[in-house]
Amino acid sequence: MKEFLTSLVSILGVLASLMNILKVVLPPEVWFAAFSFLIRALNYFSSYCYCDVTKMDGVNTNELYNAVQLYLSSFVSASASRLSLTRAINSSATTFGLSNDVCINDVFDGVAVQWEHVVTQRQSQTFSWQPHPDEKRGFRLRIRKRDKDLILNSYLDYIMDKANDIRHKNQQRLLYTNSLGRTLDSRGQPWDSVPFKHPSTFDTLAMDPDRKRDIMEDLSNFTVGQALYGQTGGAWKRRYLLYGLPGTGKSSTIAAMANFLYYDIYVLELTQVRSKSELLNLLMKTSSKSIIVIEDIDRLVNPSKRSKMPQAATPQSYYDPGPSDSMRSLEDGNNNTITFWELLNFPDGLWSCCGSERIFIYTTSHFEKLEPALLESSPMDMQICVS
């Protein structure tokens, strides 16, 4: 082994000396052409190829660079020998990143790849209306040529999806309520929002352990079920019925589900909705990866729970059904009607193509008031007793 290394060093020394001699003897044009040919020959016989992901795409930021940076930061702290640590203002979390010219290995579908964080100094530039940074930053991906199709077609999409998940978990979650009456907020949105910071989790929730495990497994299966919902042609959504006496923990259960999934929460106040079109507009303005809560559905299907109002008065919203049978249409002053079944089946309508990965939670404090026919034939995926 020692003799082999000695011979290798000697050969490299001879080649370096020969290249210096040729560089002096040959004209610059011939030397440049010969050197380029040598590089192409080495690349041709090499089993690796390289892909550069630059930070800037012209004058715009390369989204793939941001995704790679976020993806690598999720596991770089465990394997990299040198790290770059940052912390944003008013943040309690430290972000890990690759230092300059540091490499890290990754494996996708049994294929090994290598990432390198490349930082080079930019040459001095002349005057420009849009000056560039002094440094050029990017990631260099080294892969085997035989794995090129797999990496470029699947691995990069996987990185984008993982980066979106990380970004979603790190962003501040919000609690939404529909604006009072028919007013819109300053951005023309029908929802008002406040930061959602609730301490409830499944660890702190007072519930039967087996029941909690069933709920968490069902939620986990839902989040990874995009392919299944796509194969069946259904909307990517889930319905839950939460029932229990007031103060038994329905709100805490919803908060625990939101914290478990990192979802926003929309609380739909049906008392502020006055038409079918307004309800549709509200539901279409909800975001993906969210929980939509509709409270006290027993008031929708049982007229004995409706608000007190004169017999001849016109209902102000279909949350207050007025004197009608429990399954009769709920209507407003413009005869724009919607039934309780239509409210349940909204997630299956054409509007569902405007978003995905939504969970609908219906709550009631009077489970006994719900009709047996409703419970037997309703599209609820899971009924949860909170006691």
MARGUPA-986646 format. One record per residue (C-alpha): residue number from 1; residue in three letters; y, x, z. Coordinates in steps of 0.2 Angstrom, whole numbers, always signed. Each point is the difference from the previous one (the first is absolute). Layout:
N
+-----+-----+-------+-------+-------+
|   n | res |     y |     x |     z |
+-----+-----+-------+-------+-------+
| NUM | ala |     Y |     X |     Z |
...
+-----+-----+-------+-------+-------+
END
This chain:
387
+-----+-----+-------+-------+-------+
|   n | res |     y |     x |     z |
+-----+-----+-------+-------+-------+
|   1 | met |    +0 |    +0 |    +0 |
|   2 | lys |   +12 |   +14 |    +4 |
|   3 | glu |    -4 |    +9 |   -16 |
|   4 | phe |    +4 |   -17 |   -10 |
|   5 | leu |   +17 |    -2 |    +8 |
|   6 | thr |    +4 |   +18 |    -3 |
|   7 | ser |    -4 |    -2 |   -19 |
|   8 | leu |    +9 |   -17 |    -1 |
|   9 | val |   +16 |    +8 |    +7 |
|  10 | ser |    -2 |   +14 |   -12 |
|  11 | ile |    -1 |   -11 |   -15 |
|  12 | leu |   +15 |   -11 |    +6 |
|  13 | gly |   +10 |   +16 |    +2 |
|  14 | val |    -5 |    +6 |   -18 |
|  15 | leu |    +5 |   -17 |    -7 |
|  16 | ala |   +16 |    +0 |    +9 |
|  17 | ser |    +4 |   +17 |    -7 |
|  18 | leu |    -5 |    -5 |   -18 |
|  19 | met |   +11 |   -15 |    +1 |
|  20 | asn |   +15 |   +10 |    +6 |
|  21 | ile |    -3 |   +12 |   -15 |
|  22 | leu |    -1 |   -14 |   -13 |
|  23 | lys |   +16 |    -8 |    +7 |
|  24 | val |    +9 |   +16 |    -3 |
|  25 | val |    -7 |    +4 |   -17 |
|  26 | leu |    -1 |   -17 |    -8 |
|  27 | pro |   +16 |   -10 |    -5 |
|  28 | pro |    +5 |   -14 |   +12 |
|  29 | glu |    -5 |   -14 |   -13 |
|  30 | val |   -17 |    +8 |    -2 |
|  31 | trp |    -3 |    +2 |   +18 |
|  32 | phe |    +5 |   -17 |    +4 |
|  33 | ala |   -12 |    -7 |   -13 |
|  34 | ala |   -14 |   +11 |    +7 |
|  35 | phe |    +3 |    -5 |   +18 |
|  36 | ser |    +1 |   -19 |    -5 |
|  37 | phe |   -17 |    +2 |    -9 |
|  38 | leu |    -7 |    +9 |   +15 |
|  39 | ile |    +5 |   -14 |   +12 |
|  40 | arg |    -7 |   -14 |   -12 |
|  41 | ala |   -16 |    +9 |    -1 |
|  42 | leu |    -2 |    +1 |   +18 |
|  43 | asn |    +5 |   -18 |    +2 |
|  44 | tyr |   -13 |    -5 |   -13 |
|  45 | phe |   -14 |    +9 |    +8 |
|  46 | ser |    +5 |    -5 |   +18 |
|  47 | ser |    -9 |   -15 |    +8 |
|  48 | tyr |   +15 |    -6 |    +8 |
|  49 | cys |   +16 |   -10 |    -6 |
|  50 | tyr |   +16 |    -3 |    +9 |
|  51 | cys |   +12 |   -15 |    +1 |
|  52 | asp |   +18 |    +2 |    +6 |
|  53 | val |    +8 |   -15 |   +10 |
|  54 | thr |   +19 |    +4 |    +0 |
|  55 | lys |   +11 |    -8 |   +13 |
|  56 | met |   +13 |    -4 |   -13 |
|  57 | asp |    -3 |    -9 |   -17 |
|  58 | gly |   +16 |    +4 |    -9 |
|  59 | val |   +13 |    -7 |   +12 |
|  60 | asn |   -12 |   -12 |    +8 |
|  61 | thr |   -12 |    +2 |   +14 |
|  62 | asn |   -18 |    +1 |    -4 |
|  63 | glu |    -9 |   -13 |    +9 |
|  64 | leu |   -16 |    +9 |    -2 |
|  65 | tyr |    +7 |   +15 |   +10 |
|  66 | asn |    +5 |   -11 |   +14 |
|  67 | ala |   -17 |    -8 |    +0 |
|  68 | val |    -9 |   +17 |    +0 |
|  69 | gln |   +11 |    +6 |   +14 |
|  70 | leu |    -3 |   -15 |   +11 |
|  71 | tyr |   -19 |    +0 |    -4 |
|  72 | leu |    -2 |   +18 |    +5 |
|  73 | ser |   +10 |    -2 |   +16 |
|  74 | ser |   -13 |   -12 |    +6 |
|  75 | phe |   -13 |   +14 |    +2 |
|  76 | val |    +9 |   +17 |    -3 |
|  77 | ser |    +2 |    +3 |   +19 |
|  78 | ala |   -19 |    +2 |    +2 |
|  79 | ser |    -3 |   +13 |   -14 |
|  80 | ala |   +16 |    +9 |    -5 |
|  81 | ser |    +3 |   +17 |    +8 |
|  82 | arg |   +19 |    -2 |    -2 |
|  83 | leu |   +10 |   -16 |    +2 |
|  84 | ser |   +17 |    -7 |    -3 |
|  85 | leu |    +6 |   -11 |   +14 |
|  86 | thr |   +13 |   -13 |    -1 |
|  87 | arg |    +7 |   -15 |   +10 |
|  88 | ala |   +12 |   -13 |    -6 |
|  89 | ile |   +15 |    -6 |   +10 |
|  90 | asn |    -5 |   -13 |   +13 |
|  91 | ser |   -18 |    +3 |    -3 |
|  92 | ser |   -14 |    +3 |   +12 |
|  93 | ala |   -12 |    +7 |   -12 |
|  94 | thr |    -2 |   +17 |    -7 |
|  95 | thr |    -4 |    +2 |   -19 |
|  96 | phe |   -12 |   +14 |    -5 |
|  97 | gly |    +2 |    +8 |   -17 |
|  98 | leu |    -6 |   +15 |   -10 |
|  99 | ser |   +11 |   +16 |    +1 |
| 100 | asn |    +5 |    +9 |   -15 |
| 101 | asp |   -14 |    +7 |   -11 |
| 102 | val |   -13 |    -6 |   +12 |
| 103 | cys |   -17 |    -7 |    -7 |
| 104 | ile |   -10 |   -14 |    +7 |
| 105 | asn |   -17 |    -7 |    -6 |
| 106 | asp |    -5 |   -18 |    -2 |
| 107 | val |   -16 |    -9 |    -6 |
| 108 | phe |    +0 |   -16 |   -10 |
| 109 | asp |   -17 |    -8 |    -5 |
| 110 | gly |    -9 |   +16 |    +3 |
| 111 | val |   +12 |   +10 |   -11 |
| 112 | ala |   +10 |   +14 |    +8 |
| 113 | val |   +18 |    +3 |    -4 |
| 114 | gln |   +14 |   +11 |    +6 |
| 115 | trp |   +18 |    -4 |    +3 |
| 116 | glu |   +14 |   +14 |    +1 |
| 117 | his |   +18 |    -3 |    +5 |
| 118 | val |   +10 |   +10 |   -12 |
| 119 | val |   +19 |    +4 |    +3 |
| 120 | thr |    +9 |   +11 |   -12 |
| 121 | gln |   +19 |    +4 |    -1 |
| 122 | arg |    +9 |    -8 |   -14 |
| 123 | gln |   +10 |   +11 |   -11 |
| 124 | ser |   +19 |    +0 |    +2 |
| 125 | gln |    +6 |   -15 |   -11 |
| 126 | thr |   +16 |    -3 |    -9 |
| 127 | phe |   +12 |   -14 |    +4 |
| 128 | ser |    -9 |   -17 |    +0 |
| 129 | trp |    +6 |   -17 |    +5 |
| 130 | gln |   -17 |    -2 |    +8 |
| 131 | pro |    -4 |   +16 |    +9 |
| 132 | his |   -18 |    +4 |    +4 |
| 133 | pro |    -6 |    +6 |   +17 |
| 134 | asp |    -2 |   +19 |    +2 |
| 135 | glu |   -19 |    -1 |    +2 |
| 136 | lys |   -13 |    -8 |   -11 |
| 137 | arg |   -13 |    -8 |   +10 |
| 138 | gly |   -17 |    -7 |    -5 |
| 139 | phe |   -19 |    -1 |    +2 |
| 140 | arg |   -13 |    +9 |   -10 |
| 141 | leu |   -17 |    -8 |    -2 |
| 142 | arg |   -14 |   +12 |    -4 |
| 143 | ile |   -16 |    -9 |    -7 |
| 144 | arg |   -15 |    +4 |   -10 |
| 145 | lys |    +1 |    -4 |   -18 |
| 146 | arg |   -16 |   -11 |    +1 |
| 147 | asp |    +8 |   -11 |   +13 |
| 148 | lys |   +17 |    -2 |    -9 |
| 149 | asp |    -4 |   -18 |    -5 |
| 150 | leu |    -5 |    -6 |   +17 |
| 151 | ile |   +15 |    +8 |    +9 |
| 152 | leu |   +13 |    -6 |   -12 |
| 153 | asn |    -7 |   -18 |    -2 |
| 154 | ser |    -6 |    -4 |   +18 |
| 155 | tyr |    +6 |   +14 |   +12 |
| 156 | leu |   +19 |    -2 |    -3 |
| 157 | asp |    -1 |   -19 |    +1 |
| 158 | tyr |   -10 |    +2 |   +17 |
| 159 | ile |   +15 |   +11 |    +6 |
| 160 | met |   +13 |   -13 |    -5 |
| 161 | asp |   -10 |   -14 |    +9 |
| 162 | lys |    -2 |   +11 |   +16 |
| 163 | ala |   +18 |    +5 |    +0 |
| 164 | asn |    +5 |   -18 |    -1 |
| 165 | asp |   -11 |    -4 |   +14 |
| 166 | ile |    +7 |   +14 |   +11 |
| 167 | arg |   +18 |    -5 |    -5 |
| 168 | his |    -4 |   -18 |    +5 |
| 169 | lys |    -7 |    +5 |   +17 |
| 170 | asn |   +15 |   +11 |    +3 |
| 171 | gln |   +14 |   -12 |    -5 |
| 172 | gln |    +8 |   -12 |   +13 |
| 173 | arg |    -9 |   -17 |    +0 |
| 174 | leu |   +11 |   -16 |    +1 |
| 175 | leu |    -1 |   -17 |    +7 |
| 176 | tyr |    +6 |   -13 |   -12 |
| 177 | thr |    +6 |   -18 |    +2 |
| 178 | asn |    +7 |   -12 |   -13 |
| 179 | ser |   +19 |    -2 |    +0 |
| 180 | leu |    +6 |   -16 |    +9 |
| 181 | gly |    +2 |   -14 |   -12 |
| 182 | arg |    +2 |    +5 |   -18 |
| 183 | thr |   +11 |   +15 |    +3 |
| 184 | leu |    -4 |   +17 |    -7 |
| 185 | asp |    +3 |   +17 |    +7 |
| 186 | ser |   +13 |   +13 |    -7 |
| 187 | arg |   -13 |    +6 |   -13 |
| 188 | gly |    -4 |   -18 |    -5 |
| 189 | gln |   -17 |    +0 |    +9 |
| 190 | pro |    -6 |   -15 |    +9 |
| 191 | trp |    -7 |   +10 |   +14 |
| 192 | asp |    +9 |    +8 |   +15 |
| 193 | ser |    -9 |   +16 |    +8 |
| 194 | val |    +0 |    +9 |   +16 |
| 195 | pro |    -9 |   +16 |    +4 |
| 196 | phe |   -18 |    -4 |    +7 |
| 197 | lys |    -5 |   +10 |   +15 |
| 198 | his |   -13 |    -9 |   +10 |
| 199 | pro |   -12 |    +9 |   +12 |
| 200 | ser |   -15 |   -11 |    -3 |
| 201 | thr |   -15 |    +8 |    -7 |
| 202 | phe |   -19 |    -4 |    +0 |
| 203 | asp |    -2 |   +12 |   +14 |
| 204 | thr |   +12 |    -9 |   +11 |
| 205 | leu |    -5 |   -18 |    -6 |
| 206 | ala |    -9 |   -10 |   +13 |
| 207 | met |   -14 |    -7 |   -11 |
| 208 | asp |   -18 |    +1 |    +0 |
| 209 | pro |    -5 |   +17 |    -7 |
| 210 | asp |   -13 |    -7 |   -12 |
| 211 | arg |   +14 |   -12 |    -7 |
| 212 | lys |   +12 |   +14 |    -2 |
| 213 | arg |   -13 |   +11 |    -9 |
| 214 | asp |    -3 |   -14 |   -12 |
| 215 | ile |   +18 |    -3 |    -4 |
| 216 | met |    +3 |   +19 |    -2 |
| 217 | glu |   -15 |    +1 |   -12 |
| 218 | asp |    +6 |   -15 |   -10 |
| 219 | leu |   +18 |    +7 |    -1 |
| 220 | ser |    -7 |   +17 |    -6 |
| 221 | asn |   -11 |    -7 |   -13 |
| 222 | phe |   +15 |   -10 |    -6 |
| 223 | thr |   +11 |   +15 |    -3 |
| 224 | val |   -13 |    +9 |   -10 |
| 225 | gly |    -6 |   -15 |   -10 |
| 226 | gln |   +12 |    +1 |   -15 |
| 227 | ala |   -14 |    +3 |   -12 |
| 228 | leu |   -10 |   -15 |    +7 |
| 229 | tyr |   +14 |   -12 |    -1 |
| 230 | gly |    +3 |    +6 |   -18 |
| 231 | gln |   -18 |    -3 |    -5 |
| 232 | thr |    +0 |   -18 |    +6 |
| 233 | gly |   +17 |    -3 |    -7 |
| 234 | gly |    +8 |    -6 |   +16 |
| 235 | ala |   +16 |    +4 |    +8 |
| 236 | trp |    -1 |   +15 |   +12 |
| 237 | lys |    +4 |   -10 |   +16 |
| 238 | arg |    -8 |    -6 |   +16 |
| 239 | arg |    +2 |   -15 |   +11 |
| 240 | tyr |    -2 |    -1 |   +19 |
| 241 | leu |    +2 |   -15 |   +12 |
| 242 | leu |    +5 |    +5 |   +18 |
| 243 | tyr |    -1 |   -13 |   +13 |
| 244 | gly |    +2 |    +0 |   +19 |
| 245 | leu |   +11 |    -7 |   +14 |
| 246 | pro |   +18 |    +6 |    +1 |
| 247 | gly |    +1 |   +17 |    +8 |
| 248 | thr |   -18 |    +5 |    -4 |
| 249 | gly |    +5 |   +14 |   -12 |
| 250 | lys |    +2 |    -6 |   -17 |
| 251 | ser |   +16 |    +9 |    -4 |
| 252 | ser |    -8 |   +16 |    +8 |
| 253 | thr |   -15 |    -2 |   -11 |
| 254 | ile |   +11 |    -1 |   -15 |
| 255 | ala |   +10 |   +15 |    +5 |
| 256 | ala |   -17 |   +10 |    +3 |
| 257 | met |    -5 |    -4 |   -17 |
| 258 | ala |   +16 |    +6 |    -8 |
| 259 | asn |    +0 |   +16 |   +10 |
| 260 | phe |   -18 |    +3 |    -5 |
| 261 | leu |    +4 |    -3 |   -19 |
| 262 | tyr |   +17 |    +7 |    +0 |
| 263 | tyr |    +6 |   -16 |    -8 |
| 264 | asp |   +17 |    -9 |    +1 |
| 265 | ile |    +0 |   -18 |    +8 |
| 266 | tyr |    +8 |   -15 |    -8 |
| 267 | val |    +3 |   -15 |   +12 |
| 268 | leu |    +2 |   -16 |   -11 |
| 269 | glu |   +11 |   -12 |    +9 |
| 270 | leu |    -5 |   -16 |    -9 |
| 271 | thr |   +14 |   -10 |    +9 |
| 272 | gln |   +12 |   +10 |   -11 |
| 273 | val |    -9 |    -4 |   -16 |
| 274 | arg |    +6 |   -16 |    -9 |
| 275 | ser |    -9 |    +0 |   -17 |
| 276 | lys |   -15 |    +6 |    -9 |
| 277 | ser |    +9 |   +12 |   -11 |
| 278 | glu |    +9 |    +8 |   +15 |
| 279 | leu |   -17 |    +3 |    +8 |
| 280 | leu |    -7 |    +8 |   -16 |
| 281 | asn |   +16 |   +11 |    -1 |
| 282 | leu |    -3 |    +6 |   +18 |
| 283 | leu |   -18 |    +4 |    -3 |
| 284 | met |    +3 |    +9 |   -16 |
| 285 | lys |   +13 |   +11 |    +9 |
| 286 | thr |   -13 |    +6 |   +12 |
| 287 | ser |    -5 |   +18 |    -3 |
| 288 | ser |   -18 |    +7 |    -2 |
| 289 | lys |    -9 |    +7 |   +15 |
| 290 | ser |    +7 |   -14 |   +11 |
| 291 | ile |    -5 |   -13 |   +13 |
| 292 | ile |    +7 |   -18 |    -3 |
| 293 | val |    +0 |   -11 |   +16 |
| 294 | ile |    +1 |   -19 |    -1 |
| 295 | glu |    +1 |    -6 |   +18 |
| 296 | asp |    -5 |   -17 |    +8 |
| 297 | ile |    -9 |    -7 |   -15 |
| 298 | asp |    -6 |   -15 |   +11 |
| 299 | arg |   +17 |    -7 |    -2 |
| 300 | leu |    -3 |    +0 |   -19 |
| 301 | val |   -16 |   -10 |    +1 |
| 302 | asn |    +3 |   -11 |   +15 |
| 303 | pro |   +15 |   -12 |    +0 |
| 304 | ser |    -1 |    -2 |   +19 |
| 305 | lys |    +7 |   +18 |    +2 |
| 306 | arg |   +15 |    -3 |   -11 |
| 307 | ser |   +18 |    +1 |    +6 |
| 308 | lys |    +7 |   -15 |    +7 |
| 309 | met |   +11 |    -9 |   -14 |
| 310 | pro |    +5 |   -18 |    -4 |
| 311 | gln |   -13 |    -9 |   -10 |
| 312 | ala |   +11 |    -4 |   -15 |
| 313 | ala |    +7 |   +18 |    -1 |
| 314 | thr |    -5 |   +11 |   -15 |
| 315 | pro |   -10 |   +16 |    +6 |
| 316 | gln |   +11 |   +15 |    -1 |
| 317 | ser |   -15 |   +12 |    -4 |
| 318 | tyr |   -18 |    -2 |    -4 |
| 319 | tyr |    -3 |    +9 |   +17 |
| 320 | asp |    +4 |   -17 |    +7 |
| 321 | pro |   -11 |   -12 |   -10 |
| 322 | gly |    +7 |   -16 |    +7 |
| 323 | pro |   -10 |   -16 |    +1 |
| 324 | ser |   -15 |    +4 |   -11 |
| 325 | asp |   -19 |    +3 |    +1 |
| 326 | ser |    -5 |   +18 |    +5 |
| 327 | met |    -5 |    +4 |   -18 |
| 328 | arg |   +15 |    -8 |    -9 |
| 329 | ser |   +13 |    +9 |   -10 |
| 330 | leu |   +14 |    +8 |    +9 |
| 331 | glu |   +16 |    -3 |    -9 |
| 332 | asp |   +19 |    +3 |    +1 |
| 333 | gly |   +14 |   -10 |    -5 |
| 334 | asn |    -2 |    +4 |   -19 |
| 335 | asn |   -18 |    -6 |    -1 |
| 336 | asn |    -5 |   +18 |    -2 |
| 337 | thr |   -17 |    -2 |    +9 |
| 338 | ile |   -13 |   +12 |    +6 |
| 339 | thr |   -16 |    -3 |    +9 |
| 340 | phe |    -7 |   +10 |   +14 |
| 341 | trp |   -15 |    +5 |   -12 |
| 342 | glu |   +13 |    +6 |   -12 |
| 343 | leu |    +7 |   +11 |   +13 |
| 344 | leu |   -17 |    +7 |    +4 |
| 345 | asn |    -3 |    +3 |   -18 |
| 346 | phe |   +16 |    +8 |    -5 |
| 347 | pro |    -8 |   +18 |    +2 |
| 348 | asp |   -12 |    -5 |   -14 |
| 349 | gly |   +13 |    -6 |   -12 |
| 350 | leu |    +8 |    +9 |   -15 |
| 351 | trp |   +14 |    +7 |   +11 |
| 352 | ser |   -14 |   +11 |    +8 |
| 353 | cys |    +2 |   +12 |   -15 |
| 354 | cys |   +17 |    +5 |    +7 |
| 355 | gly |    -8 |   +10 |   +14 |
| 356 | ser |   -16 |    +4 |    +9 |
| 357 | glu |    -8 |    +6 |   +16 |
| 358 | arg |    +7 |   -15 |   +10 |
| 359 | ile |    -7 |    -8 |   +16 |
| 360 | phe |    +4 |   -18 |    +4 |
| 361 | ile |    -1 |    -4 |   +19 |
| 362 | tyr |    +1 |   -19 |    +5 |
| 363 | thr |    +2 |    -3 |   +19 |
| 364 | thr |    -2 |   -15 |   +11 |
| 365 | ser |    +1 |    -3 |   +18 |
| 366 | his |   -10 |   -17 |    -1 |
| 367 | phe |   -16 |    +4 |    -9 |
| 368 | glu |    -7 |   -17 |    +5 |
| 369 | lys |   +14 |    -9 |   -10 |
| 370 | leu |    -6 |    +7 |   -17 |
| 371 | glu |   -11 |   -12 |    -9 |
| 372 | pro |   -19 |    +5 |    -2 |
| 373 | ala |    +1 |    -2 |   -18 |
| 374 | leu |   +14 |   +13 |    -1 |
| 375 | leu |   -10 |   +13 |   +10 |
| 376 | glu |   -16 |    -3 |   -11 |
| 377 | ser |    +8 |    +1 |   -17 |
| 378 | ser |   +15 |   +11 |    +3 |
| 379 | pro |    +1 |   +17 |    -9 |
| 380 | met |    +2 |    +9 |   +16 |
| 381 | asp |   -10 |   +17 |    -1 |
| 382 | met |    -1 |    +2 |   +19 |
| 383 | gln |    +4 |   -11 |   +15 |
| 384 | ile |    +5 |   +10 |   +16 |
| 385 | cys |    +1 |    -8 |   +17 |
| 386 | val |   +13 |    +8 |   +11 |
| 387 | ser |    -3 |    -4 |   +18 |
+-----+-----+-------+-------+-------+
END
